[in-house]
Amino acid sequence: MTKSFDLIVVGAGSGGLAAAKRAAAHGAKVAIIEGDRVGGTCVIRGCVPKKLLLYGSLYKEYIANAESFGVKFKDAYIDSSILLSNVRKEVDRLNSIHINLLHKSGVELINGWAHFINAHSLIVESNCDNKRFREVKGERILIAVGGYATRPSITGSELGWVSDDIFLQNKLPKKMVVLGAGYIACEFSCILNSLGVSVTQYVRGHSLLRGFDMDLSKVLEENMQVNGINLNFQQSIISIKGNIGNLNIKSNLGEESITGAVLFAIGRKPRINDLKLFNSGVISKEGRIIVDEGYQTNIPHIYAVGDVTNLVNLTPVAIDEGRVLADNIFSNSSRKVNYKLIAKAIFSQPEVSTIGLTEDQAVADYGQDNIQIYKSKFNSMATALPKRGSPCLLKLIVETSSQKVIGCHMVGEHASEIIQMAAIAIGMGATKYDFDKTMALHPTIAEEFVTMR
Ligand code: NDP
């Protein structure tokens, strides 16, 4: 029998879960359909397990620096197989919590892969062995299926890993190649390197983190090289042969090398191919679902939030979009997501974090003569005793006439935590004078932001 709901959410990731629970809290009868594990990219194979691996990998530096602080370890090392296994256990725990939260909020969880059969109905194919099919009907439907990591069109691309695969490993290879220069490539190159993997990263362009402030990218590049990561700029991979553990890769320069595994980190795409959108009438363009300001597709009762729209592919944005949508539909509010000034962080080693305009963007928007740049590059006190470690770079971009801070950037220890707080001031329109009149908190790294002249 076909069951009907006020709202059917397709995809139990960050955006879908947020929307489903909020809609249920407003009294709606809600179902959420998930073919994989509840939690989605962020919880199961993204932000969360990545950050846990990162915390583990940081011990390499703590161990190396320990002696200068009088701490002696005998034969200390990181066993990445224990770390990977513990990360999986934590992900399992979070997965159960999310399932429980759905039950508690009254949302019906339907396991399986969904596709449209018309604009109001979906077929869910159970992902259990029995392959049962079930039809469900929604007065409204929200598509929140997220995205997937892409592979390059090269010979042997099926032999490479994407970021999802890292978390499934019991053991890491001794050598790895990473392709890409964005968030995932830089974060994993650093994590893997600190976990004892010899990493070579292939970057097709001239620099890491295209689109970020170039001063930050330069400091990260220097530090990754100091930390032993082999960065190959203007190079790419054209073929992979062999078996996992013993892969032969060929670069566009014709050079061949042997490596244990290849990680592709060359971007993600919306996961819309299996939805049979044509049965619903929903239009997609360039592989993403097109929505208006209210997350409505061209079919008025079908909506989309999060990475499937390929607008701002970040977890907190998807969550807010999901909640705003549910509030607006089921509680008659007219809230809007604040897309202005979204802080971003790359959990590399050292961390990179940023809010507002880069120097290049500020020059383009305001003109070189109408902005002021303040920069401070220094070694934090944490490096004093070990006599090693990454320098920090803090940078403010100020619009001259209004003295408004229009860009705030940092690379260094705790950059993400510091920029998260700076984001409040900048969102409120803080001026350079507001920064200057703030009493410094000494000795900290962040005090440089209020003492820059
Ligand atoms: P990004 O879009 O950040 O970066 C893609 C990288 O791959 C770029 O360096 C790009 O180079 C390069 N590239 C693209 N195609 C090729 C190719 N064919 N050969 C070689 N290099 C190629 O994608 P990611 O996969 O790193 O991350 C996906 C998204 O996930 C991010 O945009 C972000 O939204 C999200 N994310 C956020 C995180 C966070 O908030 N900390 C962490 C991880 C992911 P070029 O610059 O030349 O185009």
Residues whose N, C-alpha, C, O or C-beta is under 5 A from the ligand:
A	BS01	NDP	P152 G180 A181 G182 Y183 I184 A185 R204 G205 R210 S236 A265 I266 G267 R268 N313 L314 A345 I346 F347
